[in-house]
Amino acid sequence: MKKKILIIIGVILFLSLFLLFFLYFKNDEDDLNYEDKFKDNGYSPSEVTIILDKVPKDSYDYILNLGYDKSLIDILSSSNYDENKFNDYIEYYLKNKKSNINDIITIVNSGYDLMSYPASSLLASLVQEKYYINENVARYLDYGNSHNQDSKKIIGVVNSKADLGFYSNIYDSNLNDNNLILVNKFYHLKEDYTPSDLVTLSGQYNRGANNKMREEAASAFMKMVDAARLENIIIYNMSAFRSYDYQVNLYDKYIKRDGKEAADKYSARPGYSEHQSGLCSDLNEISDSFEGTDEAIWLKNNAYKYGFILRFPKGKEDITGYKYEPWHYRYVGLEAAKIIYEDDITLEEYYAYYIENTSD
Ligand SMILES: [Zn+2]
């Protein structure tokens, strides 16, 4: 009985080994065969080594049919080459034969479906941006090709819809967004909207007539003011919540004084002012001369620790639609404020990517 089992095991072992050897030598023989074929195509011995090493075996015939192409070797030799994406590289390369190989590899490696878009260094730099959203790619390229901007700016402008023109597409602000509610030149609050949890800032926290803020924002605001005070930085509210009607009067006054086009650069149309949200405050000195003061510098560096952001930063005018306002701070909560501060983005960019973007 024992003998029989041993014989059976022996036979099985022998057959397995035979099969393994057979497959091994057959493969080698295949490679030898292809080595000659690729050489016949015009590839040098070192190029053939690269091909046999990096091209998936089932694509050998396909590559042979394409004839000699030095760019194939460039693709295979790139340090960013990923064998799993071989078919995509070739497909994209064949559509973009004149393009830079590194751009082609970067674009394919991004994982986004961009086969129908021409390869370019602009596209390659866009796909590497953190806030890239694939469904916006056509608009990124349009805007990028007509504006000489870096890719982060292009993505910021397009994600926030600013490429379409301010006040061009109008949506209702989503009240469910709570602390992250967006009120800007695209999203507006209804005429009758007043937050239900406004509280009054008083004493050392306020020197203005518009002294109401939503509860959570107000308590964060007071915390921030207290912390600043410990460093001898005196901060106070000048203007927080403002009603729709208040903004009607303000905006009309500015139009009469400076004209509509100028007024739109610094004042919001009624319903489009963030001040109606009860989540922001104009601090200390509502004037360009606030910039560079100890208070302005402290706020810029520390407000995010209390959930506030500088809402209309310098250099972001084409995203926010407002000129730089060193005095206007907006409450968004700790988590968003940290990301906005660290990534140097605006609420518009944050909102587009983290709230509105449903593509992932
Ligand atoms: Zn303001």
Residues whose N, C-alpha, C, O or C-beta is under 5 A from the ligand:
A	BS01	ZN	D282 H328
